[in-house]
Structure formats: structure tokens, C-alpha cells
Amino acid sequence: LNTFHSSGVAGSGAISQGLPRVEELLEARSPKGQAYMTEISGIVDIWEDGNMNIVQITPQQTEDGENANPIRYEIPNVAALAVSKNDVVRAGDRLTAGSLNLRGLMELKGVEETQRYIMNEILRIYAAQGQDIASKHLEIIVRQMFSRVQIENAGDSSFIIGDVVSKAAVVEENKILKAEGKKPAEFKQQLLGITKVSIFSDSFLSAASFQNTTSVLINAATSGRIDKLHGLKENVIIGRKIPVGTGARIHQEDSETVEEADFETETNDSSVEE
């Protein structure tokens, strides 16, 4: 059986550019002028049907020798095609000009490919304006967009099904559970815009300073949460040194040790002089 997909697609001229496009990427919104993506890998066939272009993707034979069903996409002929007849495409490849849907791309090509796409798009936009950006700054932001997961099966963990939590926290707890022979939690990777990531911050002080202050503080109080002050914003809020550079905890401890040693040395020197 053939599978058909059809919906309106704006021409390539409607693709948002510049800073609005950067905001669109960092907030993980559905893009304007969204491109069609193929859901399967295979060989392209194209023909016209009235005011539509029919793009059919025929999968190559599977390992067991069976032919999978082709998928057809009905694309308005005003959309510029990005493929030609007999091209070989992979799942997640672009069929038309336009911007890719980030969540769809993550489902089809995975996290790393989606992160690379976001990085390249933003760098391209700034490069077009003659601006160079060190990629390490963008990498920090993009990494945070993929820092949360949703719990699908809590197993023997302390998490609740449906919770959106830090991926690092889940991975760490799963290691402990596996070592104890218990059932680890199962989770699904989430892609969140930078605004939403701030709300799901591990620090309730940081989250409360951003949006929904009252509800964040009430939830933190009723659940007995403890803010360990690992981030920058929460330390700034309470007037402490931020935990980076010389303000890092390990450097502070080293500094205190050195000061104590200097004090003991001065004391001993004074005793010798007497």
C-alpha cells in the first residue's frame, strides 16, 4: 500500500531569516516555510499531478529480502524541490527548500544531527551579516535545549511517570539502580526552547527569577526542594561568588587551605623570633 502525505507549504521566499530565524531555532518553534522531510530511506521518483508534485520514496530491499511499502508526498508545485528523480535519500533528508522541523528531525536523525543543524543554521545567519561567533557559546545553549527528558517508566527510581527532569540526574540514578540490580527508569529525550528550559531549571531560585515566580516557589516549598546552588544565576541572586574560575568551590577551598598554611607559618616564625 502507498502512503500519502499532503499539506500546504510556503514557497522558499517565505522562509524567515535573520534574528527572527535565530529566535525560532532557539525556542524550538515550528518554522515558517517548513520543508518536507522524508520519513524513510530509499530512491526518489517524481511526477506531476495537476498543481501538485508527487514525490515517491521507494525503500530498498530489507535484510530479509522483502520490499517495504513506498511513501508518497503530495507537494504543491509552488514549493521548490530539493531532490531529483533517482536520488537516494535517507530518513530525515529534505525534500523541498525550507526550514526543517527540529522535533521531526530529532525523531528521524537523532539528537546529534539536530544539534548540528541548529548550530550550522545560526552560524550561517550571523556569517551572512559578517559576524563571527565562537561556536563554544552556541554549544552551551544548544546543549541545554537537550538537557531534559520525560520519564516514561519510573522503574525502581524516585521519579514519577510524566516528569520532565534533568537527563544527567536520570542517568546518574540509573547507574546506581543497575549496580544494585534494580530496574532503571525509562525516558524519552525532550527538545525544549531556551525559555522552557529555564522554567525546568534544577534550581528553583533560578526558575523563580524568570517566570511564574509564585507557582515555582509554592511547588518548591510544598515538595521540600533544596537548592544546591550549582548554577550561576542562583548564586548571583543570594550574593555569592559564581562557581566558575576563582569562584569555583575547589579553588575557594584551596585558597582557604593556603591562607591557613600561611597563618600557621607566620605564627611559627613569630615564635622562633621570640
C-alpha positions in Angstrom: 0.0 0.0 0.0 1.1 3.5 -0.7 1.1 6.1 2.0 0.2 9.7 1.0 1.1 12.9 2.8 -0.3 16.3 1.8 -0.3 19.8 3.3 0.3 23.4 2.4 3.9 24.5 2.1 5.0 28.1 1.6 7.5 28.9 -1.1 11.1 29.3 -0.2 10.7 33.1 -0.2 8.6 32.9 2.9 11.4 31.3 5.0 12.1 33.5 8.0 15.7 34.9 8.0 17.9 36.9 10.3 17.3 37.3 14.0 13.7 36.0 13.9 15.1 32.8 12.5 17.6 32.6 15.3 14.8 33.0 17.8 12.7 30.4 16.0 15.6 27.9 16.3 16.4 28.6 20.0 12.8 28.5 21.0 12.3 25.2 19.0 9.2 26.6 17.3 7.6 25.1 14.2 9.4 27.0 11.4 7.7 29.2 8.8 8.2 27.9 5.3 8.7 24.4 6.7 10.3 21.9 4.4 9.1 18.4 3.7 11.2 15.6 5.2 11.2 12.0 4.1 10.3 9.6 6.8 12.1 6.6 5.2 15.3 6.0 3.3 15.1 5.0 -0.4 15.1 6.1 -4.0 13.2 9.2 -5.3 10.6 9.2 -8.0 8.8 12.4 -9.1 5.8 13.1 -11.4 3.3 15.9 -11.7 -0.4 15.6 -10.9 -2.3 18.8 -11.7 -0.9 21.6 -9.5 0.9 19.0 -7.3 4.2 17.3 -7.5 4.1 13.7 -6.3 7.4 12.6 -4.7 7.5 8.9 -4.0 10.2 7.3 -1.8 10.7 3.6 -2.5 12.7 1.8 0.1 15.4 -0.6 -1.0 15.0 -4.3 0.0 15.2 -5.1 3.7 17.7 -7.5 5.1 15.1 -10.4 4.8 14.7 -9.6 1.1 11.2 -8.1 1.4 10.2 -4.8 -0.2 8.8 -2.2 2.2 5.9 -0.1 1.1 6.7 3.2 -0.6 5.6 6.6 0.7 4.2 9.3 -1.5 4.2 13.0 -0.7 1.8 15.4 -2.4 3.7 18.7 -2.6 2.3 21.9 -4.2 4.3 22.8 -7.3 5.0 26.3 -5.9 7.4 24.6 -3.5 11.0 24.3 -4.8 12.0 20.6 -4.7 15.4 19.8 -3.2 15.6 16.3 -4.8 15.6 14.9 -8.3 14.4 11.7 -9.8 16.5 8.6 -8.8 18.2 10.4 -6.0 19.0 8.2 -2.9 17.8 9.8 0.3 18.0 8.9 4.0 15.2 9.3 6.6 15.2 12.9 7.7 16.5 14.3 4.5 14.9 17.5 3.0 12.6 17.0 0.0 11.8 20.7 -0.5 13.5 24.0 0.2 12.7 25.5 3.6 13.5 25.1 7.3 13.4 21.7 9.0 11.1 21.0 11.9 13.5 20.3 14.8 11.4 17.8 16.6 10.8 15.8 13.4 14.5 15.9 12.6 15.3 14.6 16.1 12.9 11.7 15.7 14.3 10.8 12.3 18.0 11.6 12.6 18.7 11.7 16.3 20.0 14.3 18.8 23.5 14.9 17.4 22.3 15.6 13.9 19.6 18.0 15.3 22.2 19.8 17.4 24.5 20.1 14.4 21.6 21.5 12.3 20.8 24.2 14.9 24.5 25.2 15.2 25.0 25.4 11.4 21.8 27.4 10.8 22.7 30.0 13.5 26.3 30.3 12.4 25.2 30.7 8.8 22.8 33.5 9.7 25.4 35.5 11.6 28.1 34.8 8.9 25.7 36.3 6.3 25.9 39.6 8.4 29.7 39.4 8.6 29.6 38.4 12.2 31.8 35.5 13.6 30.6 33.7 16.7 32.8 31.3 18.7 30.8 28.0 18.4 31.5 27.2 22.1 29.0 29.8 23.2 26.3 28.3 21.0 27.2 24.8 22.1 26.4 25.7 25.7 23.0 27.0 24.8 22.1 24.1 22.4 23.2 21.5 25.0 20.8 23.0 27.5 18.0 22.6 24.9 18.5 18.9 25.0 19.2 18.6 28.8 15.7 17.4 29.8 14.0 14.0 29.4 10.5 12.8 30.1 10.0 9.8 32.4 8.0 7.0 30.6 8.6 4.2 33.1 9.8 5.1 36.6 11.1 1.5 37.3 12.6 1.5 40.8 13.7 5.1 40.7 12.4 8.1 42.7 10.9 9.7 39.5 7.3 9.9 38.5 5.9 9.0 35.1 5.4 12.1 33.0 8.0 14.1 34.9 10.3 16.3 32.8 13.7 16.1 34.6 17.4 16.6 34.1 18.9 13.9 31.8 22.1 13.9 33.9 20.1 13.2 37.1 18.2 10.2 35.5 21.4 8.8 34.0 23.2 9.1 37.4 20.3 7.4 39.3 20.0 4.6 36.7 23.7 3.8 37.2 23.1 3.3 40.9 20.0 1.2 40.3 21.7 -1.0 37.8 24.6 -1.5 40.3 22.1 -2.6 42.9 20.3 -4.9 40.5 17.2 -2.8 40.4 15.0 -1.7 37.4 16.2 1.6 35.9 13.9 4.4 34.7 13.0 4.6 31.0 12.8 8.0 29.5 12.3 9.9 26.2 14.6 12.7 25.0 13.0 16.1 25.0 13.8 19.2 22.9 12.8 22.4 24.7 13.2 26.1 23.8 15.5 28.1 25.9 12.5 29.8 27.7 11.0 26.5 28.7 14.4 25.1 29.8 14.7 28.0 32.2 11.4 27.1 33.8 12.5 23.4 34.2 15.8 24.5 35.9 17.2 22.3 38.7 17.4 25.4 40.8 14.1 26.8 42.0 15.7 30.1 42.7 16.8 30.4 39.1 13.4 29.3 37.8 11.5 31.7 40.1 13.6 34.6 38.9 12.5 34.0 35.4 8.7 33.3 35.1 5.8 32.1 37.2 7.6 33.1 40.4 4.7 32.4 42.8 3.9 28.9 41.5 7.6 27.9 41.3 8.2 28.9 45.0 5.0 27.2 46.2 5.9 24.0 44.4 9.4 24.1 45.8 8.1 24.7 49.3 5.4 22.0 49.2 7.8 19.4 47.8 10.6 20.3 50.2 13.1 21.0 47.5 16.7 22.1 48.3 18.7 24.4 46.0 22.3 23.2 45.9 23.4 26.5 44.2 25.3 24.8 41.4 24.4 27.4 38.8 25.4 31.0 38.1 22.0 32.8 38.5 21.1 31.4 41.9 24.4 32.4 43.3 24.1 35.9 42.0 20.6 36.1 43.5 21.9 35.5 47.0 25.0 37.5 46.6 27.6 34.7 46.5 30.5 34.2 44.1 29.5 32.4 41.0 31.0 28.8 40.9 33.4 29.4 38.0 37.1 30.4 37.7 38.5 31.5 41.0 34.9 31.4 42.4 34.7 27.7 41.9 34.3 25.7 45.1 37.5 23.8 44.7 39.5 27.0 44.2 37.9 28.6 47.2 38.8 25.5 49.3 42.4 25.6 48.0 42.6 29.3 48.8 41.3 28.7 52.3 43.9 25.9 52.8 46.7 28.2 51.6 45.6 31.0 53.9 45.5 28.7 56.9 49.0 27.4 56.0 50.3 31.0 55.7 48.8 31.9 59.0 50.5 28.8 60.7 53.8 29.7 59.1 53.6 33.3 60.3 52.7 32.1 63.8 55.7 29.7 63.9 58.1 32.4 62.6 56.9 34.7 65.4 57.5 32.0 68.0 61.1 31.4 66.7 61.9 35.2 66.8 60.8 35.4 70.4 
